[in-house]
Amino acid sequence: MTTPHIVGFCGNSWRPAKSRALVEAVGAGLRERHGVAVDIMDLVDAGPGIAAFTRDTLGDAARGVVEAIERADGLVIGTPVFQGSYPGLFKHVFDLIEVGALRNRPVLLTAVGGGLRHSLVVEHQLRPLFGFFEACTISTAIYASAAEMTDGEPLPPAIAGRIANAVDQFAAHLAGRRADAA
Ligand SMILES: Cc1cc2nc3c(=O)[nH]c(=O)nc-3n(C[C@H](O)[C@H](O)[C@H](O)COP(=O)(O)O)c2cc1C
């Protein structure tokens, strides 16, 4: 059986970014607990060529990111909170994704905001977006405030616990899909 291709995509448009660091923490959890590797990319990788009106006019780097998301067996999604939601360019990436490409794919949701006020962005903004695609969003979503993510410090136990639970759910879903396909 081939190795699953799991893509982490984060809506940060600068680095370092705490939202990307949270996706990296989830990737580390998947690798350590389940031996699953995650190929992480973000809006910085897509570059300014992502701001195209149509797929045909995307820059090469941006097209590479869009196609990697479409080909993925599962996604780890991250975003910084902007104005109570995800950034417009993050949504633009998904406006370019083929409808049907993400159907039944496991999708693990994460977000980082400046505070805790918008912690339900994962439930009220991200989850419906992937519902549109008929993806299988993982029940446990992960939100952190910027203050909870200090460089070089371990994540607070509550967030580390949610990551462990979410990656276990993600891996179980992935294994189930692969067993069905075999
Ligand atoms: C344009 C903009 C809008 C933002 N809006 C919100 C918001 O509505 N709610 C919130 O909690 N944080 C908001 N933030 C804060 C960012 O979510 C937060 O600083 C970021 O996730 C931390 O990651 P960083 O390491 O990339 O700075 C906003 C930041 C910017 C730049």
The ligand as a Tripos MOL2 file, in Angstrom:
@<TRIPOS>MOLECULE
LIG
   31    33     1     0     0
SMALL
NO_CHARGES

@<TRIPOS>ATOM
      1 C1         -5.5370   41.9040    9.8550 C.3       1 LIG1
      2 C2         -5.5520   41.1820   11.1720 C.ar      1 LIG1
      3 C3         -6.7580   40.9090   11.7630 C.ar      1 LIG1
      4 C4         -6.8120   40.1940   12.9660 C.ar      1 LIG1
      5 N1         -8.0250   39.9110   13.5090 N.ar      1 LIG1
      6 C5         -8.0880   39.1640   14.6430 C.ar      1 LIG1
      7 C6         -9.3470   38.7960   15.2050 C.ar      1 LIG1
      8 O1        -10.4160   39.1750   14.7180 O.2       1 LIG1
      9 N2         -9.3520   38.0170   16.3070 N.ar      1 LIG1
     10 C7         -8.1970   37.5840   16.8970 C.ar      1 LIG1
     11 O2         -8.2700   36.8540   17.9040 O.2       1 LIG1
     12 N3         -6.9870   37.9200   16.3990 N.ar      1 LIG1
     13 C8         -6.9070   38.6920   15.2900 C.ar      1 LIG1
     14 N4         -5.6990   39.0290   14.7560 N.ar      1 LIG1
     15 C9         -4.4710   38.5460   15.4220 C.3       1 LIG1
     16 C10        -3.8910   37.3260   14.7180 C.3       1 LIG1
     17 O3         -4.8290   36.2730   14.5670 O.3       1 LIG1
     18 C11        -2.7060   36.8110   15.5310 C.3       1 LIG1
     19 O4         -1.8380   37.8640   15.7810 O.3       1 LIG1
     20 C12        -1.9600   35.7710   14.7970 C.3       1 LIG1
     21 O5         -2.7100   34.6050   14.6280 O.3       1 LIG1
     22 C13        -0.6890   35.4150   15.5780 C.3       1 LIG1
     23 O6          0.1640   34.8210   14.7000 O.3       1 LIG1
     24 P1          1.5190   35.4510   14.1210 P.3       1 LIG1
     25 O7          2.5940   34.6730   14.8040 O.co2     1 LIG1
     26 O8          1.4340   35.1520   12.6710 O.co2     1 LIG1
     27 O9          1.4860   36.9270   14.4320 O.co2     1 LIG1
     28 C14        -5.6120   39.7710   13.5900 C.ar      1 LIG1
     29 C15        -4.3830   40.0860   12.9900 C.ar      1 LIG1
     30 C16        -4.3440   40.7850   11.7980 C.ar      1 LIG1
     31 C17        -3.0160   41.0840   11.1580 C.3       1 LIG1
@<TRIPOS>BOND
     1     1     2 1
     2     2     3 ar
     3     2    30 ar
     4     3     4 ar
     5     4     5 ar
     6     4    28 ar
     7     5     6 ar
     8     6     7 ar
     9     6    13 1
    10     7     8 2
    11     7     9 ar
    12     9    10 ar
    13    10    11 2
    14    10    12 ar
    15    12    13 ar
    16    13    14 ar
    17    14    15 1
    18    14    28 ar
    19    15    16 1
    20    16    17 1
    21    16    18 1
    22    18    19 1
    23    18    20 1
    24    20    21 1
    25    20    22 1
    26    22    23 1
    27    23    24 1
    28    24    25 2
    29    24    26 1
    30    24    27 1
    31    28    29 ar
    32    29    30 ar
    33    30    31 1
@<TRIPOS>SUBSTRUCTURE
     1 LIG1         1 GROUP 0 **** ****
